[in-house]
Amino acid sequence: MAAKGNEFELQVLQYLRSLFGELEFPIIEARRQKAGTQNGFDIRIGFLDQNGRERKFYFECKEYKTSISWNEISVKLQELYASNHQADGYIALSPYVDFSNIQINIIDSLQRTLKCPIKYWTPENNVKEYFSLSDDLYFKLYGERVSLSDIDRTHIRHKLRAYVLNILRERDELVTNSSTNKIPRELTLKIPRIHEDDIIGRTRELQEIHTLLFRNRRTVLINGLGGIGKTTIAQGYVSKYYNEYEHIAWVSQLTGDIVDDLINTEGLLKNLSILKSGKDIMPLFYELMGKLKSIPEKPNLLILDSVDETLTDFKDILPGQPTWHVLLTSRETVPGFFSRELGFLEPKEAVALFQKHCQLIRDEAEILSILGVVDYHTLTIEILSKTAQFQRTDVYALKNAIEADLQANVYIDHKGGRIDRVQSYLISIFNLSKLSEDELWVMKQFACLPTNFHAYNLVHKLISPGFDRRTMLSEALNRLAQLGWILHNKEGDAYKMHVVIKGVVIKKLSILLHDVAGLMTVISYNLEIQGYEDPTEKFVWIPFGQSILRPFENDTSAVVALLQNRLALILNVRGKFPEAKEILEKARHSDEQRHDLGAAAFTYSNLGLVYQSLGDYRNARRLLKQAVDESVRLFGADDPITLSRSQNLAGVLIESGDLMQGRSLLENVIKSNEKRLGIDHPDTTNAYASLGAVLYSIGEYSNAQAMLERAIRLLEDNFGPDHSNLAQAWSHLALVLLALDKNAEAVSLFEKVSNAVEKKFGSDHPKNITSWSNLAVALTQIGNYSRARFLVENALKLAQQVLGPNHPDISAIYLSIANVMKAQGDFAGARPLLEKAVELDELNFGLNHLNTAINYANLAIVLKRLGEFVTAREFSTKSLAIMEATLPEGHPYIDKVRRTNESLHS
């Protein structure tokens, strides 16, 4: 379906009118030549270029399907010349066939004569691609529809805009070509560029910079953290919009003197015919600025890379809009220029950047974990991804690459060469020498804070600068934010130090205790569990404690050891047992090195509690015994500190199977507390709750119920209904109710415990293991096997994840799963689980422990149901012997095992 004659010209006119609008060239005129008039063209499009300058393109339309000689176009061009039309571009259109007999030398001659670029759109010169932007025109010409994606359309428009701009540039060069002192397009020897496709996630920023320069006529400063990609985006801008500029210059500030750097940029003076010899620097600078401003062509682009605030002194001397577009990059917010802060890449874009350089690690979750450690710092992402690819580095090593100063040996564009080690290179690109004493002091404070935003009021409270330094803090923060060392969230008036900068500061500055004494005191105070505070409310302070201890990892002073103890106690409550243990081992080493027995006893007690959480009852018992003995020596047997540590020791004795000794110790604690503090005091109440748990363990269920109900009532009166201590007391009471066959009440209370634990601690906390497992036991008793199985399997998964495969609590979970299977009649499935439970108990507690005996008894029952009577009898006999030795006569467990044993011997 071919278009004919006038119809074709009308269709093209409509297409061109729409096209130039899409290319962001405002249309002034779009007209078709009158019939019979011979002025050498069919269509004229008048428009405004990127600088608002009026331009005209002339089009000759040839819709032939037979051969067309270029001679016909030559005749039209001569008619155009004779008619005195001043064309900025001439384009011959032929949608079906190419022109024949094209002679380049004749075209060049005509271009020089007309001072106008001559082009042609034919099948071999992309005419179908250009026309595909109009579905109607394309169908009328070629009889088929074309389907373009938004990306394809954008690509073609971008291509055509560059095409038009190139014609305009050629036109301006033809007009000025007679000059013998023609200025080259690239005014500096070095114009760094990067292809647009090699820039990840900065499309919006590039377009915004273009709009600010062309439409808003701003001088634009791209500022942001070092290594975030400022220079890269400037290089990308040059590449993408190169054809829109007449002249381009790139100057990097390499010294503290921007004037000197401008004068000494290779090629700049030479290309502007400026002689340097015998001239002082400032007159030479003024001459250079004058030369740049005198260039008649426009627009031109001047990029000043990595400038500092000294450029402000020359802002009114620099060339400017509309002739010159000036694009600056800096870590600083340079006064006097419009600042466009460059932010961090979005997670999706950061992953794409990592994957661009590394194909060996493809799992997005693993990549995101690496990116989170470096807080999405662009340069560090590039270094780590290339290191992973080149060195075949695993994820764990990459996450510790900065701290460990990992070997890299990879090429980095930022340096223009290879870097040896990760942290060493990052340190080398940040220079702290220009900061004042006050600014360095503030930097040290932030290097000891977590790397997230902190409101100014919180910063002031934490740092405690004192009245004389109050004004200094505000001024120094603003100054550091301006210089790019501290990030400032203006909306929330909050500040943060990026993790990369933090590493640099810790390595480059010697942070001493007296530098951050106020900060350490405040953080230590907020981590201390004072009185009967709920320790879960201290969780928010964990990152602060971890952060301030980092620069003092090898410090053995008492103030650091105290902070380590307070942090470790909260970490233990939080379920971070290995980390708590590591910190407390450091504190123990410090205390012992200082021969500080009182501090050592405090650390022994806390470390014993952590070992108890880890299931290492032998070490827990040893350390808590040391703590109690030292407390008795230092403070006396009835001192509150001694009694508190004695209660902790009693808890470990009970868990390690020494029920009677644990009970005796608890009763002594209660007796002292009742005498010294009274029966309603929180210390006494806590001891009641512990004694209630012991009474349950030794089979005194009624006494245990009464003791626990009393303790819970007092705990609620003392602490309120939401205190974290209550969950454990509720859990022990529920176990008692279950033992008393009050199953529905037990299920209800276990549900309450489970909800409270998840609310207080989160679903990934180790406390959920016990609460889910206990609830599963109760649900099994009332026949809700499916939910019981679901809960206990989740408990097993969490336990193996956070506690490890051999923790004592794993045994109880195996028993719970086995009990569900037993209740459903699956004795064969229950057997291997109980065998695993026995194996773990023997490993953790030994052959004579109550826990081991309980699982011997359960395994005996299953073996009996499977017909393995001899083996069942052996386990039942061993179980009974242990129970008779460890439990008081009349304990329900003993009676139950005796009945099983008698049935196996009958």
DOMAR-665259 format. One record per residue (C-alpha): x, y, z negated. Coordinates in steps of 0.2 Angstrom, whole numbers, padded with zeros to 4 digits, always signed. Layout:
<nodes>
XYZ...
</nodes>
This chain:
<nodes>
+0000+0000+0000+0011+0014+0007+0008+0032+0004+0008+0044+0019+0014+0061+0023+0005+0075+0013-0002+0062+0001+0016+0056-0003+0022+0074-0006+0007+0078-0018+0010+0062-0028+0029+0066-0029+0024+0084-0035+0013+0077-0048+0027+0065-0054+0040+0078-0054+0029+0090-0064+0027+0077-0077+0045+0070-0077+0053+0087-0081+0041+0089-0095+0046+0072-0102+0064+0076-0100+0062+0092-0111+0064+0104-0097+0050+0117-0098+0042+0119-0081+0041+0137-0074+0035+0132-0056+0030+0116-0047+0025+0120-0029+0024+0111-0012+0030+0120+0004+0017+0126+0015+0013+0116+0031+0023+0121+0046+0036+0131+0036+0054+0127+0039+0064+0132+0024+0073+0115+0022+0063+0107+0008+0046+0100+0004+0045+0103-0015+0052+0116-0027+0053+0113-0046+0058+0128-0057+0062+0124-0075+0072+0130-0090+0088+0121-0094+0094+0116-0112+0100+0134-0115+0084+0142-0109+0091+0147-0092+0080+0147-0077+0085+0134-0064+0077+0127-0047+0078+0110-0039+0073+0107-0021+0066+0090-0015+0065+0084+0003+0052+0069+0004+0054+0055+0018+0041+0041+0017+0048+0032+0032+0050+0013+0033+0061+0014+0048+0079+0019+0048+0082+0037+0043+0098+0046+0048+0107+0058+0036+0108+0070+0050+0090+0074+0047+0094+0079+0030+0109+0089+0036+0097+0099+0047+0086+0103+0032+0101+0109+0022+0106+0121+0035+0088+0127+0036+0089+0129+0017+0105+0139+0018+0098+0150+0031+0082+0154+0021+0093+0161+0007+0086+0150-0007+0097+0149-0022+0096+0130-0026+0103+0123-0042+0101+0105-0035+0095+0097-0019+0088+0079-0019+0082+0069-0004+0069+0056-0008+0066+0040+0002+0057+0027-0007+0058+0013+0006+0074+0014+0016+0092+0020+0013+0099+0035+0024+0111+0030+0037+0127+0039+0044+0130+0047+0027+0147+0056+0028+0154+0061+0011+0166+0074+0018+0151+0083+0027+0141+0083+0011+0156+0090+0001+0157+0104+0013+0139+0108+0013+0140+0108-0007+0154+0120-0006+0144+0131+0006+0128+0130-0003+0136+0130-0020+0123+0117-0024+0125+0098-0028+0117+0087-0015+0109+0070-0021+0098+0057-0014+0086+0045-0022+0085+0029-0011+0082+0010-0014+0101+0008-0017+0101+0024-0028+0088+0019-0041+0073+0027-0034+0062+0012-0039+0068+0013-0057+0065+0032-0058+0048+0031-0050+0043+0017-0062+0040+0030-0076+0024+0033-0066+0013+0018-0065+0001+0025-0053+0015+0032-0041+0024+0015-0042+0008+0006-0037+0004+0017-0023+0021+0016-0016+0025-0003-0019+0008-0011-0021+0012-0018-0038+0011-0013-0056+0026-0011-0067+0027-0015-0086+0040-0005-0096+0043-0006-0114+0045+0009-0125+0064+0006-0126+0065+0004-0107+0056+0021-0104+0067+0029-0117+0082+0022-0108+0077+0029-0091+0072+0046-0097+0089+0047-0106+0097+0042-0090+0088+0055-0079+0091+0069-0092+0109+0066-0091+0108+0065-0072+0099+0082-0072+0112+0090-0084+0126+0083-0073+0119+0091-0057+0118+0108-0067+0136+0106-0073+0141+0102-0055+0132+0117-0049+0140+0129-0062+0157+0122-0057+0154+0125-0039+0149+0143-0043+0165+0146-0053+0177+0135-0043+0185+0149-0034+0193+0155-0050+0212+0150-0050+0212+0149-0069+0199+0137-0071+0196+0131-0089+0195+0112-0091+0180+0104-0099+0190+0095-0113+0199+0109-0122+0208+0098-0134+0219+0084-0129+0210+0072-0141+0191+0070-0140+0187+0055-0151+0171+0046-0145+0161+0031-0149+0148+0023-0138+0130+0026-0145+0127+0007-0145+0141+0005-0157+0133+0016-0170+0121+0006-0181+0106+0015-0189+0110+0033-0185+0098+0036-0170+0087+0048-0180+0101+0058-0186+0109+0060-0169+0092+0067-0162+0090+0078-0177+0108+0086-0175+0104+0088-0156+0087+0097-0161+0096+0108-0174+0109+0113-0161+0099+0116-0146+0082+0121-0152+0085+0129-0170+0102+0136-0164+0110+0131-0180+0128+0129-0185+0127+0111-0192+0137+0104-0206+0136+0085-0209+0141+0082-0226+0141+0067-0238+0152+0054-0247+0169+0050-0240+0168+0034-0229+0149+0036-0226+0151+0039-0207+0151+0058-0205+0166+0057-0192+0158+0042-0183+0141+0051-0181+0151+0066-0174+0160+0055-0161+0143+0047-0157+0135+0064-0154+0149+0069-0142+0147+0053-0132+0128+0054-0131+0127+0072-0126+0144+0074-0117+0135+0079-0101+0125+0093-0109+0141+0103-0113+0152+0114-0102+0167+0113-0113+0171+0103-0128+0184+0105-0142+0188+0093-0157+0198+0100-0171+0202+0090-0187+0207+0098-0203+0222+0089-0208+0229+0101-0221+0222+0114-0233+0223+0128-0220+0210+0127-0206+0218+0141-0197+0234+0132-0195+0225+0116-0190+0216+0125-0176+0232+0133-0170+0241+0117-0169+0228+0106-0162+0236+0098-0146+0230+0106-0130+0219+0119-0136+0230+0135-0134+0238+0128-0118+0221+0125-0110+0215+0143-0114+0232+0150-0107+0237+0157-0125+0255+0159-0128+0261+0154-0145+0279+0160-0145+0283+0175-0156+0266+0177-0163+0260+0177-0181+0247+0164-0186+0232+0176-0190+0234+0186-0174+0235+0170-0164+0220+0164-0173+0210+0179-0168+0216+0178-0150+0210+0160-0150+0193+0164-0157+0192+0178-0144+0196+0167-0129+0183+0154-0135+0170+0167-0136+0174+0175-0119+0171+0158-0110+0155+0163-0099+0149+0145-0097+0137+0138-0109+0133+0128-0120+0150+0123-0127+0153+0111-0141+0166+0114-0155+0168+0100-0168+0177+0104-0184+0180+0088-0193+0184+0085-0211+0184+0104-0216+0184+0110-0233+0176+0126-0242+0190+0137-0236+0181+0138-0219+0168+0149-0227+0180+0163-0226+0180+0162-0207+0161+0158-0204+0158+0175-0196+0174+0174-0184+0170+0157-0177+0161+0156-0160+0142+0153-0162+0125+0151-0154+0120+0151-0140+0136+0150-0131+0144+0138-0143+0137+0124-0153+0147+0121-0169+0146+0104-0178+0156+0102-0194+0159+0087-0205+0164+0088-0223+0163+0078-0240+0159+0095-0247+0144+0107-0246+0153+0121-0237+0144+0138-0241+0138+0148-0227+0133+0134-0215+0117+0124-0213+0120+0107-0222+0113+0091-0216+0117+0078-0229+0121+0060-0222+0113+0047-0232+0117+0028-0234+0111+0015-0222+0095+0007-0225+0097-0012-0230+0091-0018-0213+0104-0007-0204+0118-0011-0216+0115-0030-0213+0116-0026-0194+0132-0017-0197+0139-0032-0207+0134-0044-0194+0141-0034-0180+0158-0037-0187+0156-0054-0195+0147-0069-0187+0153-0082-0200+0141-0076-0214+0123-0076-0207+0112-0078-0222+0104-0061-0225+0102-0064-0244+0120-0067-0246+0125-0052-0235+0113-0041-0246+0121-0047-0262+0138-0041-0255+0130-0024-0249+0123-0021-0266+0140-0023-0275+0147-0009-0264+0131+0001-0265+0129+0001-0246+0145+0011-0243+0148+0011-0224+0167+0010-0223+0168-0003-0236+0154-0013-0227+0165-0012-0211+0181-0017-0221+0173-0032-0229+0164-0039-0214+0180-0038-0204+0189-0046-0218+0176-0060-0219+0178-0064-0201+0197-0062-0199+0202-0070-0216+0187-0082-0217+0183-0075-0235+0169-0082-0244+0154-0072-0252+0161-0073-0270+0178-0066-0265+0170-0052-0255+0159-0047-0270+0175-0045-0280+0185-0038-0266+0187-0021-0273+0191-0026-0291+0204-0039-0285+0211-0028-0271+0208-0042-0258+0220-0044-0244+0212-0038-0228+0224-0035-0214+0211-0029-0202+0209-0014-0190+0198+0000-0196+0193+0015-0185+0193+0026-0200+0212+0024-0201+0216+0021-0183+0226+0006-0188+0227-0010-0199+0224-0009-0218+0233-0021-0230+0222-0022-0245+0204-0016-0249+0205-0006-0264+0222+0001-0261+0216+0008-0244+0200+0015-0252+0210+0024-0266+0222+0031-0253+0208+0041-0244+0202+0050-0260+0212+0064-0267+0208+0070-0285+0222+0082-0286+0212+0098-0282+0200+0095-0296+0201+0106-0312+0204+0099-0329+0186+0101-0334+0180+0093-0317+0192+0078-0321+0185+0077-0338+0167+0075-0331+0173+0063-0318+0180+0052-0332+0163+0052-0341+0154+0047-0325+0167+0033-0322+0161+0026-0338+0143+0026-0334+0132+0014-0323+0132+0019-0305+0114+0024-0304+0106+0041-0305+0105+0049-0322+0094+0064-0326+0104+0079-0332+0096+0079-0349+0101+0061-0352+0119+0065-0346+0120+0079-0358+0114+0068-0372+0126+0054-0368+0142+0065-0365+0138+0076-0380+0149+0090-0373+0147+0101-0388+0141+0119-0388+0158+0126-0382+0157+0114-0367+0138+0115-0363+0140+0128-0349+0155+0119-0342+0146+0103-0340+0132+0111-0329+0145+0121-0319+0157+0106-0317+0143+0094-0311+0137+0107-0298+0154+0109-0292+0158+0091-0291+0141+0088-0282+0146+0102-0270+0163+0094-0267+0155+0077-0264+0162+0068-0279+0146+0066-0288+0129+0063-0279+0115+0074-0284+0096+0070-0283+0089+0088-0283+0071+0082-0284+0074+0073-0300+0089+0084-0306+0099+0068-0308+0117+0063-0304+0127+0047-0300+0145+0042-0296+0146+0030-0281+0154+0013-0286+0168+0016-0273+0172+0033-0281+0171+0025-0299+0184+0012-0294+0195+0026-0287+0194+0036-0303+0197+0021-0315+0213+0017-0305+0219+0035-0302+0215+0043-0319+0221+0037-0335+0205+0036-0345+0209+0036-0364+0198+0033-0379+0198+0051-0384+0193+0056-0367+0176+0047-0369+0175+0046-0388+0158+0055-0388+0151+0044-0374+0156+0028-0382+0149+0033-0399+0132+0037-0392+0131+0021-0381+0137+0010-0396+0124+0018-0407+0110+0014-0395+0116-0004-0393+0116-0007-0412+0100-0016-0419+0096-0005-0433+0085-0011-0447+0071-0022-0439+0071-0014-0422+0065-0026-0408+0081-0030-0399+0072-0031-0382+0071-0012-0382+0090-0012-0381+0090-0021-0365+0091-0004-0355+0107+0000-0364+0116-0016-0358+0123-0008-0341+0129+0007-0351+0139-0004-0363+0146-0015-0349+0151+0001-0339+0160+0010-0353+0170-0006-0358+0177-0008-0340+0191+0004-0342+0195-0003-0359+0196-0022-0355+0213-0024-0364+0210-0011-0378+0211-0019-0395+0205-0005-0406+0191-0006-0419+0179+0005-0410+0180-0005-0394+0178-0021-0404+0163-0014-0412+0155-0010-0396+0159-0027-0389+0150-0035-0404+0134-0024-0402+0133-0027-0383+0136-0045-0385+0122-0047-0397+0110-0039-0385+0116-0049-0371+0113-0065-0381+0095-0060-0384+0094-0056-0365+0099-0074-0361+0116-0069-0354+0126-0081-0365+0142-0084-0355+0145-0065-0353+0141-0063-0372+0154-0076-0376+0167-0069-0365+0165-0051-0373+0165-0058-0391+0181-0069-0388+0190-0052-0383+0183-0044-0399+0189-0059-0410+0206-0058-0402+0207-0039-0406+0201-0041-0424+0213-0055-0428+0227-0045-0420+0223-0030-0431+0221-0042-0446+0204-0034-0449+0196-0048-0459+0179-0039-0462+0178-0035-0443+0183-0053-0439+0169-0060-0450+0156-0049-0441+0163-0056-0424+0163-0074-0430+0145-0073-0435+0140-0066-0418+0150-0078-0409+0143-0092-0418+0126-0087-0413+0131-0086-0395+0139-0104-0396+0122-0109-0404+0113-0102-0388+0125-0111-0377+0121-0128-0386+0139-0129-0393+0133-0133-0411+0150-0139-0417+0159-0122-0414+0143-0112-0419+0144-0121-0436+0162-0118-0438+0162-0100-0434+0146-0096-0445+0154-0106-0459+0169-0095-0458+0159-0079-0457+0149-0084-0473+0165-0089-0482+0173-0072-0478+0157-0063-0483+0156-0071-0500+0174-0066-0503+0172-0048-0497+0154-0044-0503+0148-0058-0515+0136-0072-0512+0120-0062-0515+0125-0047-0503+0113-0044-0489+0126-0047-0476+0131-0064-0484+0113-0069-0485+0109-0065-0467+0124-0075-0461+0119-0089-0472+0102-0089-0464+0110-0090-0447+0121-0105-0453+0106-0114-0459+0098-0112-0442+0113-0121-0434+0114-0134-0447+0096-0139-0444+0098-0139-0425+0114-0150-0427+0103-0162-0437+0108-0158-0455+0091-0154-0460+0092-0156-0479+0108-0145-0480+0100-0132-0469+0084-0133-0480+0094-0131-0496+0104-0116-0489+0088-0107-0483+0079-0110-0500+0094-0101-0508+0093-0087-0496+0074-0085-0500+0077-0086-0519+0090-0072-0518+0079-0061-0506+0063-0063-0517+0073-0058-0532+0082-0044-0524+0070-0037-0511+0053-0045-0515+0042-0057-0506+0035-0045-0493+0052-0038-0487+0056-0042-0469+0072-0051-0474+0062-0063-0485+0048-0065-0471+0061-0070-0458+0068-0083-0470+0050-0090-0473+0048-0092-0455+0064-0101-0454+0059-0112-0468+0043-0116-0460+0052-0123-0445+0063-0134-0457+0047-0141-0466+0040-0146-0449+0056-0155-0444+0056-0165-0460+0038-0170-0458+0029-0158-0471+0017-0152-0459+0004-0145-0471+0017-0135-0481+0025-0130-0464+0008-0123-0458+0005-0113-0474+0023-0106-0474+0022-0101-0456+0005-0093-0457+0011-0083-0471+0027-0078-0462+0017-0073-0447+0005-0062-0457+0020-0053-0465+0029-0052-0449+0014-0043-0440+0012-0032-0455+0031-0027-0455+0034-0026-0436+0018-0025-0427+0010-0038-0416+0022-0036-0401+0039-0038-0409+0049-0052-0401+0053-0061-0417+0034-0066-0418+0035-0078-0403+0047-0090-0411+0036-0091-0427+0020-0093-0416+0029-0107-0407+0034-0116-0423+0016-0115-0429+0010-0122-0413+0021-0137-0415+0014-0140-0432-0004-0139-0426+0001-0151-0412+0008-0163-0425-0008-0161-0435-0018-0166-0419-0026-0149-0418-0022-0149-0399-0034-0136-0393-0027-0123-0406-0009-0128-0401-0013-0125-0383-0020-0108-0386-0005-0103-0397+0008-0110-0384-0001-0100-0371+0001-0084-0381+0019-0088-0384+0022-0091-0365+0013-0075-0361+0023-0065-0374+0040-0072-0369+0037-0068-0350+0031-0050-0354+0046-0047-0366+0060-0055-0357+0055-0059-0339+0052-0075-0330+0070-0079-0328+0075-0079-0347+0080-0095-0355+0067-0093-0368+0054-0098-0355+0062-0115-0354+0056-0119-0372+0039-0110-0371+0035-0119-0354+0041-0136-0360+0031-0134-0377+0016-0129-0368+0017-0144-0356+0018-0156-0371+0002-0148-0378-0007-0149-0361-0002-0167-0359-0010-0171-0376-0027-0164-0369-0025-0173-0352-0020-0158-0341-0006-0167-0332-0005-0157-0316-0002-0141-0325+0010-0149-0338+0020-0157-0324+0021-0140-0315+0027-0131-0330+0040-0143-0336+0047-0145-0319+0049-0126-0318+0057-0127-0335+0070-0140-0329+0074-0129-0313+0077-0114-0324+0087-0123-0337+0098-0131-0324+0101-0113-0316+0104-0103-0332+0110-0116-0345+0119-0129-0334+0116-0147-0332+0122-0153-0349+0114-0141-0361+0105-0149-0376+0089-0141-0371+0089-0151-0354+0086-0167-0364+0070-0161-0372+0063-0156-0354+0067-0174-0348+0057-0180-0362+0042-0169-0358+0042-0174-0340+0043-0192-0346+0029-0190-0358+0018-0184-0343+0022-0199-0333+0019-0210-0348+0002-0203-0351-0002-0206-0332+0004-0224-0334+0020-0221-0323+0032-0230-0335+0044-0235-0321+0046-0216-0317+0048-0211-0335+0062-0223-0338+0076-0214-0329+0072-0198-0336+0072-0205-0354+0089-0213-0350+0096-0196-0344+0089-0188-0360+0098-0202-0371+0114-0199-0361+0113-0180-0364+0109-0182-0383+0124-0194-0385+0135-0182-0377+0129-0167-0386+0124-0173-0403+0133-0190-0405+0126-0208-0409+0118-0204-0426+0109-0188-0423+0090-0186-0425+0087-0180-0407+0096-0195-0401+0085-0206-0412+0069-0198-0405+0074-0202-0387+0080-0220-0392+0062-0222-0399+0054-0215-0383+0064-0226-0372+0060-0241-0382+0042-0238-0380+0044-0237-0361+0055-0252-0360+0042-0262-0370+0028-0257-0358+0040-0263-0344+0042-0280-0352+0061-0277-0357+0058-0282-0375+0076-0286-0379+0083-0269-0374+0068-0261-0381+0071-0269-0398+0089-0263-0398+0084-0245-0395+0070-0246-0408+0082-0253-0421+0095-0240-0418+0082-0226-0419+0075-0232-0435+0092-0233-0443+0096-0215-0439+0079-0209-0445+0080-0218-0461+0097-0210-0464+0092-0192-0459+0074-0190-0463+0065-0191-0480+0055-0207-0484+0037-0205-0478+0041-0194-0462+0029-0198-0448+0043-0202-0436+0049-0216-0447+0032-0223-0449+0029-0223-0430+0046-0231-0426+0043-0244-0439+0027-0249-0431+0035-0250-0414+0050-0260-0421+0038-0272-0430+0028-0275-0414+0044-0279-0405+0050-0292-0418+0033-0301-0420
</nodes>
